[in-house]
């Protein structure tokens, strides 16, 4: 599958400029149209509180949001335009996560930013990035909030456990894998991998990639979910990876969120861009 349209979430976070530049560089590399999306989200205010507010309060808030949207579009067109790619722009009103999921279904890749612990969460954005990952039906590229580089995808690490979700992530990432300089399969808990069709220790997925013209190395990682997360990240860092490919939420979602599974850990802590599929 070729990437023909990339959607990037444009908001007011300090890291949005770098996010736009990364998305624009990807669009240029893959010959894709880059679409920017800004979401105007109204805060949920109970009626008994709303009735006590000044009459023009909500109008003032909406006008402020509209000014922010215009500034976001200006920044998007300025930064993305430098890449010389075709651009599209949407400003939509609604819930952040729901709107991103909806618009993301008409793109081949959705680019989101990791939460910045030093930046307040915008009203209505509390479900980011979890809900779009679970409901969009497209691969999500999650960029670290403190990312400085622009290039993504030269050195790729694949988190492999032979699951359906990992398989989906590999398929979704083929446009990246086929352009990568190096690909390494990080086999998570290899002794739990199904043995059918030579699948032991990642041999079958390496063969699959070879048939797509992708030569990959293999490394093995073992440990409980939180330990596996750290080792996965360490393994990617050791190979100087600039992209990790992984399936998202292999366990029941609430269990991952409560106990801190691999997906939740990587969403919060990864210093490397992560391409996630669910």
N, C-alpha and C positions, 0 to 999 in steps of 0.2 A: 504494500500500500504506500503510495506517495503522499506526502503532506501537501495539500492544496490550499488549506485555510487554517490559520493559527489564530486563536482567540486569546487575548491577554487582558487580564483584569487590571483596570486603571483606577486607582483610588488616591487617597491623600497621604498614604504612608511615606516616610522618608526614603524608602527603598524603591519607590515606584519608577524613578528614572532609570535605574539599572535594570529593572524588570522589563521595561519597554525596550531598552537597548538589546537585551538578551533575546527577546522575542523577535525583534526586527532582524537581528543577525541570523536567527534560525530561518525566518521567512526568506531571507536573501539566499541562504545556502540551499534551501529546498525548493526555491521558486514558488513560494506560497504567498497568498494574500494575507496580510496581517490586519485583523480586526481588533479594535479597542472597545472595551465595554466599561462604562461608568454607571454605577447603580445609585439612583436617588432613593434612599430608604427612609421611610417615616418611622420615628420611634413609636413603640406601642405605649400609649398613655391612657390609663384607665379613665373612664368617663367622669368619675367623681373628682379626679385631679384636673382633667381638662376644663371642667366647668369653673374652676377657680383661677385659671390662667388669664392673663390679659388677652383681649380679643385679637390683637395683632401678633401674638407670640408665634403661633404656628406659621403664619404668613412670613414672618421675619426669618424663621428657621428655614423655610422652603426657599426663600430668595437667597439665603446664604449657601444652601446646597446647590442651587442653580449656578451661582457664581463659581463655586468649586468645580462644578462639571465643566464649565467653559474653560477654566484654567487647565483642567485635566486634558481636555481636548487639544488645547493649544500646545501643551507639553508633549502629548502623544504625537501630534503631527510634526512638531519640530524635531523630536529625537528619532522617531521612526522614519521620518522623511529622509534623514541623513543616510539611511541604508539603501535608498533607491528602490523600495518595494511598493507594490500596490497596497493602498490603505483603505480601510472602511472604519466607520465609527458609529457606535450606538450609545445613547444615553437612555436608560430605561428606569422606570419607577417601580419599586417593589422590594421584596426581601432579597438581601444580597445573595444568599446561598441558593435560593430557589431560582432567582433570575439568572445567575451564572450557570446553573445546571441546565436551564432551558436553552439559553443561547449557545452553550457549549455543545449541545447535541448537533449543531450544524457546522461544527469545526472538526478537524482531524486531531487537534491537540489544543489543550487549554493550559495556559500559563498562569499560575497563581503565586502569590508571595507567602512565605512562612510568616507566622505571627511574630511581631517584634515586641519582646517583653517590655521595651522602653517606650512603646507607643500605644495609646489607649485604643481599644477595639471600637470601631465606628458602630453607631446604633444600627442594629439589624444584622451585623456581621458576626455574631457570636458563633454561628455554625460553620464558619470557614476555618480550615479548608475541608473539614470532614464530610459535610453533606455533598458538595460537588463531587468528591472522590467516589462516594457511594452511589450517587443517583444520576450522574451525567451520562454514563455509558461510553465515555471517551477517556483516553489516557490523560492524566493530569501531570504537568511538569511543575513541581513545587521548588521554588528557588529560595535559598537561605536569605534571611532578612539582611545579613551583613555581607552578602556576596559582593566581590569587587571585580572579578573577571567577567568577560562578556561571552567568551567561547564556551560551548557546551557540546559534549559528545565525541571528543577525540579519543578519550580513554574511558571505556565503559566497564563498570562492574555489574554483573547480573546476580541478584540474590535468588538462588535456585533451591527449591525444596520439592520439586516434582508435583506441585499442587496445581489445581485448575487456575488459580489466580496468577501464579508465577508463569504458567504457560501463556495466559492471556497477555501478561506484561511483555513477554518475549515477542509475541506476535505483534503487539502494538508498537514495539520499539524497533522493528526491522529497518525502517528508514534511517534510524540513527546508527544501528549496528552495522549496516552495509557501508556507511561512510566513516566508521571509526578507524583509528590507527591501531588501537589494541582493544581486545575484548577479553575479559576474565570472568569465568563462571565461579562464583563463590557459593559452593554447595553447603547449605545450612543443614546441620544434623544429617550428614550423609548416610548414616546407618539406618535412618528411618525412611530412606528413599525407596520406592517400589523397585523391585528387581526385574520386572518384566521387560522384555525387548532390550536387554542389555543396559537398563537404566541405572545400574549401580554406579554410585559416585559421579554421576553427571555425564557418563559416556554417551547416552542417547541424545541428550540435548546438544552436546557438542557436535555429534554427527548431523543432527537436524540443521544446526547453524552452518556447518560446512557445506551442506547441500544448497544453502542460500549464498554461498561464496564468502562466508564469514569464518575466519580461523580464530579459535578461542582457546585460551588456556584454562586450567581448572585448579582451584584451591578449595580446601575443606575447612569448614567452620562448625564447631559443636558448642552446645550450651543451652541453658534455659533461656526463655524469651528475652529477659532484660540483658543477660550476658551475651546472648547471640546478637542483640542489637549493637552492643559495644564492639564485639568482634567483627561484625559486618562492617561497621563504620571504620574500624581500625584497618581492616583488610583493604577497603577502598582507598583509604589514605595512603597505605603503604605502596599501592600501585599508582598513586597520584591521579586517581580517577577524577574526572570532572562530571560524571553522571553515574548514578546508581539506578538500576532498573529492578523493580520489585512489584509483586502482587500486594494489594492492600486489604487488610482485615481478613486474615485467614481464619480467625476464630470469631465467635459471636461478638458483635461489635461492643456491647456493654461490658463484656468481660475484658476485652482489650483496653477499653477506656479506663475501667476501674483498676485493673491489675497492671496496666502499663505494658502492653505487648510491643512487638517489633514495630508495627505501623505507627502507633502513638509515639513511641520513642523517636523514630526517625522524623516524624512530622515536627516534633518540638526541637530536636537537637542536631539534626544533620547539618553539617557545614558544607555538604556537597549537594548539588541539585539532584532531586529524586524524581524519576518518572514512575508513577504509580497507576496501576490498573486494577479495577474491581470487577 
